[in-house]
Structures are given as structure tokens and as C-alpha cells.
Amino acid sequence: MRYAPIERIARSRAASFIAILAVLMSITLSGSLAQGRVDPFAAGTSNDLSGDTVAKITGGGTVLAAPLYPNTVATFGVNARRPAGFISGGAATGRISYDRHRDTTARHINVPVLIMEAVITNPQTSNGTGGDASLVGDCTAVGATCPSGDQSVVVYLEDNSDSGANSDVFKILFCSTPAAAPPPTFNGGALPGCDAPEGGTLRSGNIQVHSTAGVLGEVTTTAAAAGIFPASASLNGVQLAGGIFGIGAQNASGASGGDIEIQFTGMSLLGLSQQVTIVGWVTSSTMAGGAATLNGNAVLDMGEGPPPTGGHPFSISVTPTGMTVTIDGTALPTLPMSDGFITVE
């Protein structure tokens, strides 16, 4: 069941902090998105995580920032893989981005991945994915963004189905201790030297755990951000004011994959607040020079009226400063980033 929106969306297009908060506050706190590649496949596992498992992770979506902020939506984007030539030992490369959409300090995370532990589900989902993983990010790295006093973050992930909402899991722990692998039995619970886990089951988006090796020259796009449209934007009759988004996508020697999740806030023809959600799977991409173009197919949920439908082609162009979305041939104006991070590396 969908909850009513928290408030009517702000009509002002001024790029002020008040307007940004109005857009973020208008994101609904729940809603089961009927995403569609295949029917969900239960893929839980009791096996321990291992630093020797060859795995590749992508993900983008939203969770509630519970338990500290149970009514606040946060977006995330994650990428992780083993370095080329990996044999064993837990080494990984990638990025964790997390944006708690709330007017508080220390709401941003943007860190490189140093360590990954994983377990691959057997059997896998119909899409050839499934498993659990932990990622450790380094808050002391040059350019990293973390709450003051934290030295690392630990992210716990579950890829439980081919449609991630209400099934996959994202949890993040903020730690005052240096980056180190959690125990193999770690399942997203408490860790010494870390705050209580934040997050939980995905409210929208998707996570993919692949049993795929990293390759030399692989490029990734990771984002967790928000923005306000500076000019009029509309999609299928809904006037859009802005939105939030999470991206985790990879390009390995031309082979692309990953996940995108976008939630636009807008106003219907009846003058009511309306949320538009796009959850997409990347099938091709170009990534170079700090910019990326991501193409694929998406599930589109207009928020009111007909149920969500799949098979909508999209193309998204991202730079460090914003995002431009084209879906079903409709090109929206560029959404300038007003909060969060977009990284192509």
C-alpha cells in the first residue's frame, strides 16, 4: 500500500536550500514497486562470507535511514570488483556513495572500496545473479567524504531476487576504526567500533552480485544524489520539480551492466503531489573523461493510475554536476546535482 506523500511539492524553481528540502521531503516513504525482469527468486544463504570469493557488485536504490532516522529516505550507489589478476585475500576496488536526504550534517558518504567479502548463491536467480557481500570503504583516502571522526564504513548487501524492492538488502555502518574486514559470519549486524547499522530492505532499486572477475581497464559510474529542475520539466503529463537518484554501473571492455534508480517528485494535472519512479538495468554504456552514457530498459511507475510497466528504453547521461534522462523517447531537461555525489572513474 502506498502512503500519502508527506507534503505538496514546492512550486518554486529557485535553487535555494529550502526548495531542495521541499523536493526531498516530498519523496514518499514506502511503496512496493512491481519491478520486472523475472519473478522474485528467494536466494538466501547461510554460507559464510569469504575474502577469496570472485565477485562483482553493482547496485542503486533507496532505503529508509532507520533506526536513527526511520522516516528519512536515503539513496545509495555501489560498485565493487576484484582487481585484475586477483587470486585471494579480500582486495577489492570500487566505490560506495550514500546520501541521507535530510537537513543534517554528516549525511554524505563517498568512499573508495578497499575490501570485499562475498558468497555466491547456488542456485542463482534466473538472471544469473545472487549472493551476499560486505564492502569496506576507506574514509581516510584522499577525496573521501565521511562523518567527522569516522575512519571507515562497512556496507552489507544481499541480492535475493531479480527484482530488488522489498527483497534485496542494503545496510551501512559508520566506524571509528580503520578499514578492516568483518568476520565471515557478518550478516549486517553490529560490529565493534561502529555505529548501529543503518538501512535495511530496499524500498526501491536493485542490487546484483555476480560471480565475475574484474578486468583491466574497467570503468564504473557510482552516484547517490539529488537535484532541482531549473526550468519546466514534464513526463506523461506530470510536472516535475526535481528528484533523487542512485546509480551503480560498470563497463568492462565494452560489456556493460548495473542498476539505476530515479525518483522524481512532481504535480499531477489535478494539482496533487505525485512521485514518478524509474528502475532500470543497464545493458550498454560509454564511460570516459569523467562522463557516462547509460542505456537499457526500465520499469516505469507513474505513481498514480495504471500499475508499473516494464520494457521502457532509457538513456541517461551523467557528469560530475548532473544528469539528463531520456525515457520512451522523451528527453527531460538536465537535472543539476544539488546534493550528493556522481563519480565516473
C-alpha positions as CSV (number, residue, x, y, z in Angstrom):
1,M,0.0,0.0,0.0
2,R,1.3,3.4,-0.9
3,Y,1.5,6.0,1.8
4,A,0.2,9.5,1.0
5,P,3.0,12.0,0.2
6,I,4.4,13.9,3.2
7,E,3.6,17.3,1.7
8,R,2.6,19.0,-1.6
9,I,5.6,19.7,-3.8
10,A,7.2,23.1,-3.8
11,R,6.3,25.1,-6.9
12,S,9.3,27.3,-6.8
13,R,12.2,26.6,-9.2
14,A,14.6,28.7,-7.2
15,A,17.8,26.8,-6.5
16,S,17.6,27.6,-2.8
17,F,18.2,25.1,0.0
18,I,14.6,25.4,1.1
19,A,13.4,24.3,-2.3
20,I,15.8,21.4,-2.3
21,L,14.5,20.2,1.1
22,A,10.9,20.5,-0.2
23,V,11.6,18.2,-3.0
24,L,13.4,15.7,-0.8
25,M,10.6,15.8,1.8
26,S,8.0,15.0,-0.9
27,I,9.5,11.6,-1.6
28,T,7.1,9.0,-0.3
29,L,8.4,6.8,2.5
30,S,7.1,3.5,1.1
31,G,5.7,1.9,-2.0
32,S,6.0,-1.6,-3.4
33,L,7.3,-1.2,-6.9
34,A,6.4,-4.1,-9.1
35,Q,9.8,-4.3,-10.9
36,G,10.0,-6.7,-13.7
37,R,12.8,-8.7,-15.2
38,V,11.6,-12.1,-13.8
39,D,9.5,-13.2,-10.8
40,P,11.4,-12.8,-7.5
41,F,13.5,-15.8,-6.6
42,A,14.3,-16.5,-2.9
43,A,18.1,-16.7,-2.8
44,G,19.0,-16.6,0.9
45,T,22.2,-18.3,2.0
46,S,23.6,-19.5,5.3
47,N,27.2,-19.7,4.0
48,D,29.9,-17.5,5.4
49,L,31.4,-14.6,3.5
50,S,34.9,-15.1,2.1
51,G,37.6,-12.7,1.0
52,D,38.6,-15.2,-1.6
53,T,35.3,-15.3,-3.5
54,V,35.5,-13.8,-7.0
55,A,32.5,-11.4,-7.3
56,K,31.4,-8.2,-8.9
57,I,28.8,-5.9,-7.3
58,T,26.5,-3.2,-8.7
59,G,23.5,-1.5,-7.1
60,G,21.5,1.6,-6.9
61,G,18.3,2.4,-5.0
62,T,16.7,3.7,-1.8
63,V,16.3,2.6,1.8
64,L,14.9,4.2,4.9
65,A,17.8,5.5,7.1
66,A,16.4,3.6,10.1
67,P,16.8,3.2,13.0
68,L,18.2,6.7,13.6
69,Y,16.1,8.4,11.0
70,P,13.1,6.0,10.4
71,N,11.2,8.4,8.2
72,T,14.1,9.6,6.1
73,V,14.8,8.3,2.6
74,A,18.4,7.7,1.6
75,T,19.8,6.8,-1.8
76,F,22.8,4.6,-2.5
77,G,25.1,3.6,-5.3
78,V,27.7,0.9,-5.1
79,N,30.3,-0.7,-7.3
80,A,32.9,-3.3,-6.3
81,R,35.0,-5.9,-8.1
82,R,38.3,-7.8,-7.6
83,P,41.4,-6.2,-9.1
84,A,42.7,-7.8,-12.4
85,G,44.8,-10.8,-11.6
86,F,43.2,-11.4,-8.2
87,I,44.0,-14.7,-6.5
88,S,42.9,-14.4,-2.9
89,G,43.0,-12.1,0.2
90,G,39.9,-9.8,0.0
91,A,41.4,-7.0,-2.0
92,A,38.7,-5.0,-4.0
93,T,38.2,-1.8,-5.9
94,G,35.1,0.3,-6.3
95,R,33.0,3.0,-4.6
96,I,30.3,3.5,-2.1
97,S,28.0,6.5,-2.3
98,Y,25.2,7.2,0.2
99,D,23.1,10.3,0.6
100,R,20.7,10.6,3.5
101,H,18.1,13.1,2.2
102,R,17.7,15.1,5.4
103,D,18.9,18.6,6.5
104,T,21.6,17.3,8.9
105,T,25.3,17.3,8.9
106,A,27.3,14.2,8.1
107,R,24.6,12.9,5.7
108,H,27.0,12.1,2.8
109,I,29.3,9.1,2.2
110,N,31.6,8.9,-0.8
111,V,34.5,6.5,-0.4
112,P,36.6,4.0,-2.3
113,V,36.2,0.3,-1.6
114,L,39.3,-1.5,-0.2
115,I,38.0,-4.9,0.9
116,M,35.2,-7.2,-0.3
117,E,33.9,-10.4,1.2
118,A,31.2,-12.4,-0.6
119,V,29.3,-15.6,-1.0
120,I,27.6,-16.6,-4.3
121,T,24.2,-18.2,-4.1
122,N,23.7,-21.7,-5.5
123,P,21.4,-22.0,-7.4
124,Q,21.4,-18.4,-8.7
125,T,18.4,-16.4,-9.8
126,S,17.1,-16.7,-13.3
127,N,19.2,-13.7,-14.3
128,G,22.4,-15.4,-13.2
129,T,23.0,-13.4,-10.1
130,G,22.5,-13.8,-6.3
131,G,24.5,-13.7,-3.1
132,D,25.6,-11.7,-0.1
133,A,28.6,-9.3,0.3
134,S,30.3,-6.9,2.6
135,L,32.2,-3.9,1.3
136,V,34.7,-1.9,3.4
137,G,35.3,1.8,2.4
138,D,38.2,3.9,3.4
139,C,37.3,7.3,5.0
140,T,40.9,8.3,5.2
141,A,41.5,8.1,1.4
142,V,42.2,11.3,-0.4
143,G,39.0,12.9,-1.5
144,A,36.8,10.7,0.6
145,T,33.7,12.1,2.4
146,C,32.6,10.7,5.7
147,P,31.2,11.9,9.0
148,S,33.8,13.6,11.2
149,G,35.8,11.1,13.3
150,D,35.0,8.0,11.1
151,Q,37.8,6.1,9.6
152,S,35.8,3.6,7.6
153,V,32.4,2.4,6.6
154,V,31.1,-1.2,6.2
155,V,28.3,-2.0,3.8
156,Y,26.3,-5.2,3.9
157,L,24.4,-6.3,0.8
158,E,22.0,-9.1,-0.2
159,D,21.0,-9.9,-3.7
160,N,17.9,-12.1,-3.0
161,S,15.9,-11.7,-6.2
162,D,15.9,-10.3,-9.8
163,S,13.6,-7.6,-8.6
164,G,15.2,-5.8,-5.7
165,A,12.5,-3.8,-4.0
166,N,11.2,-5.5,-0.8
167,S,13.8,-8.3,-1.2
168,D,17.4,-7.1,-1.6
169,V,19.2,-5.6,1.4
170,F,21.5,-2.6,1.9
171,K,22.9,-1.7,5.3
172,I,25.7,0.7,6.2
173,L,27.8,1.1,9.4
174,F,29.9,4.1,10.2
175,C,33.1,3.1,12.1
176,S,35.7,4.9,14.1
177,T,38.2,2.1,13.5
178,P,40.5,1.7,10.4
179,A,39.3,-0.3,7.4
180,A,39.3,-4.0,8.2
181,A,37.3,-7.0,7.0
182,P,34.3,-8.0,9.2
183,P,34.1,-11.6,10.4
184,P,33.0,-14.2,7.9
185,T,29.7,-14.7,9.8
186,F,28.8,-11.0,9.4
187,N,25.2,-10.6,8.3
188,G,24.6,-6.8,8.7
189,G,24.5,-6.8,12.5
190,A,26.6,-4.8,15.0
191,L,30.4,-4.5,14.7
192,P,32.9,-3.3,17.4
193,G,33.8,0.3,16.9
194,C,30.9,1.0,14.6
195,D,27.5,2.8,15.0
196,A,24.4,0.7,14.7
197,P,23.6,-0.5,11.1
198,E,21.5,1.9,9.1
199,G,19.2,0.9,6.3
200,G,17.6,-2.5,5.6
201,T,15.4,-4.0,2.9
202,L,15.3,-1.9,-0.3
203,R,12.2,0.2,-0.8
204,S,13.1,0.7,-4.5
205,G,16.1,-0.2,-6.8
206,N,18.2,-3.3,-7.2
207,I,21.5,-5.0,-6.2
208,Q,23.3,-7.5,-8.3
209,V,26.0,-9.9,-7.1
210,H,27.8,-11.6,-10.0
211,S,30.4,-14.4,-9.9
212,T,32.5,-12.4,-12.4
213,A,36.2,-11.5,-12.3
214,G,37.4,-7.9,-12.7
215,V,39.2,-6.9,-15.9
216,L,42.0,-4.4,-16.6
217,G,40.6,-1.0,-17.7
218,E,37.2,-1.5,-16.2
219,V,35.3,1.8,-15.7
220,T,32.4,2.5,-13.2
221,T,29.7,5.0,-12.6
222,T,28.5,5.5,-9.0
223,A,26.0,8.1,-7.7
224,A,23.8,8.9,-4.8
225,A,22.4,12.4,-5.3
226,A,19.5,14.9,-5.6
227,G,18.6,17.8,-7.7
228,I,16.1,20.5,-8.7
229,F,15.0,21.2,-12.3
230,P,15.8,24.8,-13.0
231,A,13.1,25.0,-15.7
232,S,9.8,23.3,-16.6
233,A,10.0,19.5,-17.0
234,S,7.2,17.0,-17.5
235,L,6.7,13.3,-18.2
236,N,3.4,11.9,-19.3
237,G,1.5,15.0,-18.1
238,V,3.2,15.2,-14.7
239,Q,5.0,18.4,-14.0
240,L,8.4,17.5,-12.4
241,A,10.2,19.6,-9.9
242,G,13.3,17.5,-9.1
243,G,14.3,14.2,-7.6
244,I,16.8,11.8,-6.1
245,F,18.8,9.0,-7.8
246,G,21.2,6.1,-7.1
247,I,23.4,4.5,-9.8
248,G,25.9,1.6,-9.8
249,A,27.1,0.6,-13.3
250,Q,30.2,-0.9,-14.8
251,N,31.8,-1.1,-18.3
252,A,34.3,-3.9,-18.8
253,S,35.9,-3.9,-22.2
254,G,32.6,-2.9,-23.7
255,A,30.4,-5.3,-21.7
256,S,28.1,-3.2,-19.5
257,G,25.8,-3.9,-16.6
258,G,24.4,-2.3,-13.5
259,D,21.4,-0.6,-11.9
260,I,19.8,2.9,-11.9
261,E,17.0,4.1,-9.7
262,I,15.4,7.6,-10.0
263,Q,12.5,9.1,-8.1
264,F,11.1,12.3,-9.5
265,T,8.7,14.4,-7.5
266,G,6.0,16.3,-9.4
267,M,2.4,17.6,-9.6
268,S,-0.4,15.9,-11.4
269,L,-3.0,17.7,-13.6
270,L,-5.3,17.7,-10.6
271,G,-2.7,19.7,-8.6
272,L,-1.8,16.7,-6.4
273,S,1.7,15.7,-5.4
274,Q,2.9,12.7,-7.5
275,Q,6.0,10.5,-7.5
276,V,7.5,9.0,-10.6
277,T,9.9,6.1,-10.2
278,I,12.3,4.7,-12.8
279,V,14.2,1.5,-12.0
280,G,16.5,0.4,-14.9
281,W,19.0,-2.2,-15.8
282,V,22.0,-1.1,-17.8
283,T,22.7,-3.1,-21.0
284,S,25.2,-0.8,-22.8
285,S,27.2,2.3,-21.9
286,T,30.1,4.6,-22.7
287,M,32.3,5.9,-19.9
288,A,35.2,8.2,-20.4
289,G,36.6,11.6,-19.3
290,G,34.5,11.7,-16.1
291,A,31.2,11.4,-18.0
292,A,29.0,8.4,-18.9
293,T,26.0,7.5,-21.0
294,L,24.0,4.5,-19.7
295,N,21.4,2.7,-21.8
296,G,19.0,0.0,-21.0
297,N,15.4,-0.9,-20.1
298,A,13.4,0.2,-17.1
299,V,10.2,-0.3,-15.1
300,L,8.3,3.0,-15.0
301,D,5.9,3.7,-12.2
302,M,3.9,7.0,-12.7
303,G,2.8,6.8,-9.1
304,E,-0.9,7.1,-9.8
305,G,-3.3,5.4,-12.3
306,P,-2.0,2.3,-14.1
307,P,0.3,-0.1,-12.4
308,P,4.1,-0.1,-13.1
309,T,5.1,-1.4,-16.5
310,G,8.4,-2.7,-17.9
311,G,10.2,-2.6,-21.2
312,H,10.7,1.2,-21.3
313,P,14.0,2.1,-23.1
314,F,16.1,4.7,-21.4
315,S,19.3,6.7,-21.9
316,I,21.0,8.6,-19.1
317,S,23.9,11.0,-19.5
318,V,25.8,11.8,-16.3
319,T,28.6,14.2,-15.5
320,P,30.0,15.2,-12.1
321,T,27.5,18.0,-12.0
322,G,24.2,16.5,-13.1
323,M,22.1,14.0,-15.1
324,T,20.0,14.1,-18.2
325,V,17.3,11.4,-18.7
326,T,15.6,10.2,-21.9
327,I,12.9,7.6,-21.5
328,D,10.5,6.3,-24.1
329,G,11.9,8.9,-26.4
330,T,11.0,11.8,-24.1
331,A,14.1,13.9,-23.2
332,L,13.9,15.7,-19.9
333,P,15.9,18.8,-19.1
334,T,19.3,18.3,-17.3
335,L,18.8,17.8,-13.6
336,P,21.7,19.7,-11.9
337,M,23.1,18.0,-8.9
338,S,22.3,20.0,-5.7
339,D,23.3,17.4,-3.2
340,G,25.4,14.2,-3.1
341,F,28.0,12.7,-5.5
342,I,28.4,11.4,-9.0
343,T,31.7,9.7,-9.9
344,V,32.8,8.2,-13.2
345,E,36.3,6.5,-12.8
